[in-house]
Amino acid sequence: MNKNIEQIRRDVRERFERTAIDPAAERRFETGAASALRLGYAAADLGVLPRSTVDSFAGVGNPFSLGEPSAGESVLDLGCGSGVDCLIAARRVGASGRVIGLDMTRGQAEKAAWSARETGFAHVKILLAEAERIPLRGSTIDLAISNGVWNLCPDKPRVIGELWRVLSPGGRVQMADILLDDATTPEEVAKKGAWSD
Ligand SMILES: C[S@@+](CC[C@H](N)C(=O)[O-])C[C@H]1O[C@@H](n2cnc3c(N)ncnc32)[C@H](O)[C@@H]1O
């Protein structure tokens, strides 16, 4: 694998290990309940979640603004962080559905697993894994969501390929993310800080 890609992934992981412990350490974008409310999450959805889960919310949009999961569906949250979107999805799909949260950063995956236990959602499973290598069988997911993650993945085509592989026929992808504008130069993109500061 390209050394630069490995280095970027290591730096991103270190950054999110830090924010798992201290969400306020995230300097590039807002975190927590105030940010989630501004992005269109309902106070009623956030109010039933553990405080510390919501404090660690680090999304950049609201994937559910594109459509809600239905009862009984199987949902994958790619780069789930502390698990806010997993838990919201878990309430929508109910006990007959299932939610899989995946994150490559141990501190974040552990926090999401703790969040699922705290809320008593036995149909939420958290995986410590990379979006580039999703440890799921093909054609098993009805809805894949992701919030603020794809921009952090150095091998974007591979992530999209993995998403397509695990989606069931007719499955949906709802991603919220940040995009580069045309003025961003390749030199700026290559800077380590752009990924991991
Ligand atoms: C900005 S945070 C967003 C977390 C969560 N989606 C939320 O809305 O609070 C990005 C998350 O993506 C995870 N991540 C970044 N690159 C990843 C990759 N290649 N595979 C899996 N997780 C990744 C990070 O560990 C971090 O938890």
PDBQT file of the ligand as one rigid body, heavy atoms in Angstrom, charges set to zero:
ROOT
HETATM    1  C1  LIG A 201     -15.697  13.418  12.053  1.00  0.00    +0.000 C 
HETATM    2  S1  LIG A 201     -15.860  11.890  12.919  1.00  0.00    +0.000 S 
HETATM    3  C2  LIG A 201     -17.574  11.591  12.703  1.00  0.00    +0.000 C 
HETATM    4  C3  LIG A 201     -18.098  10.534  13.665  1.00  0.00    +0.000 C 
HETATM    5  C4  LIG A 201     -19.595  10.247  13.581  1.00  0.00    +0.000 C 
HETATM    6  N1  LIG A 201     -19.989   9.860  12.245  1.00  0.00    +0.000 N 
HETATM    7  C5  LIG A 201     -20.424  11.410  14.060  1.00  0.00    +0.000 C 
HETATM    8  O1  LIG A 201     -21.236  11.918  13.267  1.00  0.00    +0.000 OA
HETATM    9  O2  LIG A 201     -20.273  11.817  15.219  1.00  0.00    +0.000 OA
HETATM   10  C6  LIG A 201     -15.085  10.762  11.798  1.00  0.00    +0.000 C 
HETATM   11  C7  LIG A 201     -15.018   9.318  12.283  1.00  0.00    +0.000 C 
HETATM   12  O3  LIG A 201     -14.649   8.501  11.181  1.00  0.00    +0.000 OA
HETATM   13  C8  LIG A 201     -13.722   7.543  11.598  1.00  0.00    +0.000 C 
HETATM   14  N2  LIG A 201     -12.943   7.161  10.414  1.00  0.00    +0.000 N 
HETATM   15  C9  LIG A 201     -12.150   7.953   9.649  1.00  0.00    +0.000 A 
HETATM   16  N3  LIG A 201     -11.630   7.271   8.619  1.00  0.00    +0.000 NA
HETATM   17  C10 LIG A 201     -12.116   5.999   8.721  1.00  0.00    +0.000 A 
HETATM   18  C11 LIG A 201     -11.945   4.818   7.943  1.00  0.00    +0.000 A 
HETATM   19  N4  LIG A 201     -11.168   4.801   6.875  1.00  0.00    +0.000 N 
HETATM   20  N5  LIG A 201     -12.576   3.696   8.353  1.00  0.00    +0.000 NA
HETATM   21  C12 LIG A 201     -13.367   3.698   9.468  1.00  0.00    +0.000 A 
HETATM   22  N6  LIG A 201     -13.561   4.787  10.232  1.00  0.00    +0.000 NA
HETATM   23  C13 LIG A 201     -12.947   5.930   9.867  1.00  0.00    +0.000 A 
HETATM   24  C14 LIG A 201     -12.902   8.242  12.677  1.00  0.00    +0.000 C 
HETATM   25  O4  LIG A 201     -12.274   7.318  13.526  1.00  0.00    +0.000 OA
HETATM   26  C15 LIG A 201     -13.978   9.075  13.378  1.00  0.00    +0.000 C 
HETATM   27  O5  LIG A 201     -14.567   8.391  14.440  1.00  0.00    +0.000 OA
ENDROOT
TORSDOF 0
